[in-house]
Amino acid sequence: MEDYSKRAKEQWGQIAQYQEFEEKTKGVSDTQQKDVINRFMLIFTEFGKIKELDTSCDTETVKNFV
């Protein structure tokens, strides 16, 4: 993760959006960042399961899955 952060700062550190990101996240610990990443991965895992659903299933099945 540190390599990615370093490359991101080198590539985009001069733009306003990156500077805004740094300002918003400067008080966030590594543990908190890892927690957020893990929660996003859980969401993406669920999306992957939805992708595998039979497209002919009814709306109620999808609602119950989500």
Helices and strands as residue ranges (DSSP letters): H 2-12, H 16-25, H 30-51, H 59-65
